[in-house]
Amino acid sequence: MGSADQSETQPGADPLARTEDVSFEAALERLESIVDQLEQGDLELESALSTFEQGVALARRCAERLETAERRIEVLVREGEQWLTRPFEEPEED
């Protein structure tokens, strides 16, 4: 019945904000939508806080993806007259 509508208004109900495998472009698009919602100022306090939290999580995820892309680009090195690439290795997590 109204379960889809309810999930949109419940805090943390946005599956895109919780999905680690979401693309950078999709996360950025959702982040832009969140900014628009917050700028309108029509949300109740709890909903605004939840939406803001989703935005922060998405912003962090986008920043991490950009940092990873930057590291991959830096792997490109020039040797003599040729540009060569080396395999990118993710840093090991503790």
C-alpha positions as CSV (number, residue, x, y, z in Angstrom):
1,M,0.0,0.0,0.0
2,G,1.9,3.1,1.3
3,S,5.1,1.3,2.2
4,A,7.1,2.8,-0.6
5,D,6.0,6.3,0.4
6,Q,6.8,5.6,4.1
7,S,10.3,4.4,3.3
8,E,11.0,7.7,1.6
9,T,10.2,9.7,4.7
10,Q,11.8,7.5,7.3
11,P,15.2,8.4,8.5
12,G,17.9,6.4,6.8
13,A,15.4,4.9,4.4
14,D,17.4,5.9,1.3
15,P,19.1,2.7,0.1
16,L,21.4,4.7,-2.2
17,A,22.9,6.5,0.8
18,R,23.8,3.1,2.4
19,T,25.0,1.2,-0.6
20,E,28.8,1.0,-0.9
21,D,28.6,-0.2,-4.5
22,V,26.8,2.9,-5.8
23,S,28.5,4.6,-8.7
24,F,30.2,8.0,-8.2
25,E,27.8,9.6,-10.6
26,A,24.7,8.2,-8.9
27,A,26.0,9.3,-5.5
28,L,26.8,12.8,-6.8
29,E,23.3,13.0,-8.3
30,R,21.7,11.9,-5.0
31,L,23.9,14.4,-3.1
32,E,22.7,17.2,-5.4
33,S,19.1,16.2,-4.8
34,I,19.7,16.3,-1.0
35,V,21.2,19.7,-1.2
36,D,18.2,20.9,-3.1
37,Q,15.8,19.4,-0.5
38,L,17.7,21.0,2.4
39,E,17.9,24.4,0.6
40,Q,14.1,24.5,0.2
41,G,13.7,24.3,4.0
42,D,10.5,22.4,3.9
43,L,11.6,19.4,5.9
44,E,10.8,18.8,9.5
45,L,13.8,18.9,11.9
46,E,14.2,15.1,12.2
47,S,13.8,14.5,8.5
48,A,16.3,17.4,7.7
49,L,18.8,15.9,10.1
50,S,18.4,12.4,8.5
51,T,18.7,13.9,5.1
52,F,21.8,15.9,6.1
53,E,23.4,12.7,7.5
54,Q,22.8,10.9,4.2
55,G,24.4,13.9,2.4
56,V,27.5,13.8,4.6
57,A,27.8,10.1,4.0
58,L,27.5,10.5,0.2
59,A,29.9,13.5,0.2
60,R,32.5,11.3,2.0
61,R,32.0,8.4,-0.4
62,C,32.4,10.8,-3.4
63,A,35.6,12.3,-1.8
64,E,37.0,8.8,-1.3
65,R,36.3,7.8,-4.9
66,L,37.9,11.0,-6.1
67,E,41.0,10.3,-4.0
68,T,41.2,6.8,-5.4
69,A,40.9,8.1,-8.9
70,E,43.7,10.6,-8.2
71,R,46.0,7.9,-6.9
72,R,45.3,5.8,-10.0
73,I,46.2,8.7,-12.2
74,E,49.4,9.3,-10.3
75,V,50.5,5.8,-11.1
76,L,51.0,6.9,-14.7
77,V,54.8,7.5,-15.0
78,R,57.0,8.7,-17.8
79,E,60.0,6.7,-18.8
80,G,62.1,8.1,-21.6
81,E,59.8,9.1,-24.5
82,Q,57.0,6.7,-23.4
83,W,54.2,6.9,-20.9
84,L,53.8,3.7,-19.1
85,T,51.3,2.5,-16.6
86,R,52.0,0.4,-13.6
87,P,49.2,-1.6,-11.9
88,F,47.5,0.4,-9.2
89,E,47.8,-1.3,-5.8
90,E,45.3,-0.4,-3.1
91,P,46.9,0.5,0.2
92,E,46.5,-2.2,2.8
93,E,44.1,-1.4,5.6
94,D,45.1,-2.0,9.1
